[in-house]
Amino acid sequence: MTATPTHPTRIDHDVYEAARVEGGSAAERINRWARIGRELEASASGSAVARVLAGNGSYDALAGREQAIVRAAWDERIAAAVASLDLERELLAAGGEWAEADDEGNLVIRGGE
């Protein structure tokens, strides 16, 4: 039997933990979930999902599987937006001061130099 080629990838910790807790191999469970997700996306009404993602359709009018696809897409968009934030750069460019907590929870005033 020939082994299927694999590719290293990073997955979110919560996904890995959920797969590990369910028993069996976490890799096998995640692969199964990926195949199920692929089939769900292929079977969903692509145009209805696309309209909702474009802001031109009603999420509530979608079937459960289509809503799941939209939620996954929203999660990806939110994660990408958060990852692209560089608030320190923006605050430094604005030239003002801001307050934040350090690793021990102490108040630290930054900026304004």
C-alpha positions in Angstrom: 0.0 0.0 0.0 1.4 3.4 -1.0 1.3 6.1 1.7 -0.6 9.3 0.9 1.8 12.3 0.7 1.3 14.7 3.6 2.1 18.4 4.0 3.0 20.0 7.3 0.6 22.8 8.3 -0.4 24.8 11.3 -3.8 24.5 12.8 -5.5 26.5 15.5 -4.9 25.1 19.0 -8.7 24.7 19.7 -9.2 22.6 16.6 -6.3 20.3 17.5 -7.5 20.0 21.1 -11.1 19.2 19.9 -9.7 16.5 17.6 -7.4 15.0 20.3 -10.2 14.9 22.9 -12.5 12.9 20.5 -10.2 10.0 20.6 -8.2 8.3 17.9 -5.6 10.1 15.9 -5.9 13.9 15.9 -4.5 14.0 12.4 -7.1 11.5 11.1 -9.9 13.4 12.8 -8.8 16.7 11.3 -8.4 15.2 7.9 -11.9 13.8 8.2 -13.2 17.2 9.2 -11.5 18.8 6.3 -13.0 16.4 3.8 -16.5 17.0 5.3 -16.0 20.7 5.1 -14.9 20.4 1.5 -18.0 18.4 0.6 -20.2 20.9 2.5 -18.8 23.8 0.6 -19.2 22.0 -2.7 -22.9 21.1 -1.9 -23.9 24.5 -0.6 -25.6 27.1 -2.7 -22.6 29.0 -3.7 -24.4 32.1 -5.0 -26.5 32.4 -1.8 -23.4 32.2 0.3 -21.6 34.6 -1.9 -24.4 37.1 -1.6 -24.4 36.9 2.2 -20.6 37.3 2.3 -20.9 40.3 0.0 -23.5 41.9 2.4 -26.3 41.5 -0.2 -28.2 38.5 1.3 -29.8 37.4 4.5 -27.8 35.0 6.7 -31.1 33.9 8.3 -32.4 32.8 5.0 -29.6 30.3 4.5 -29.9 26.6 5.4 -27.8 25.3 8.3 -24.9 24.0 6.2 -24.7 27.3 4.3 -24.8 29.2 7.6 -21.8 27.1 8.8 -19.9 28.0 5.6 -20.6 31.7 6.1 -19.6 31.5 9.8 -16.3 29.9 8.8 -15.6 32.5 6.2 -16.4 35.3 8.7 -14.1 33.7 11.2 -11.3 33.7 8.6 -11.9 37.3 7.7 -11.9 38.4 11.4 -8.7 36.5 12.1 -7.0 38.1 9.1 -8.2 41.6 10.1 -6.9 41.1 13.6 -3.6 39.7 12.4 -3.1 42.8 10.2 -3.6 45.3 13.1 -0.6 47.2 14.2 -2.1 49.5 16.8 1.3 50.5 18.3 2.4 51.8 14.9 -0.8 53.8 14.4 -0.7 55.3 17.9 3.0 56.3 17.5 2.1 57.9 14.2 -0.6 59.9 15.9 1.9 61.2 18.4 -0.1 60.9 21.5 0.2 58.8 24.6 -1.7 55.7 25.5 -2.0 53.5 28.5 -1.7 49.7 28.6 -1.0 47.0 31.1 2.3 45.2 31.2 2.7 41.4 31.6 2.1 41.8 35.4 -0.9 44.0 35.0 0.8 47.2 35.9 -0.2 50.4 34.2 2.3 51.6 31.7 2.1 54.9 29.7 3.5 54.6 26.2 4.2 57.0 23.3 4.3 60.8 23.5 8.1 61.0 23.3 
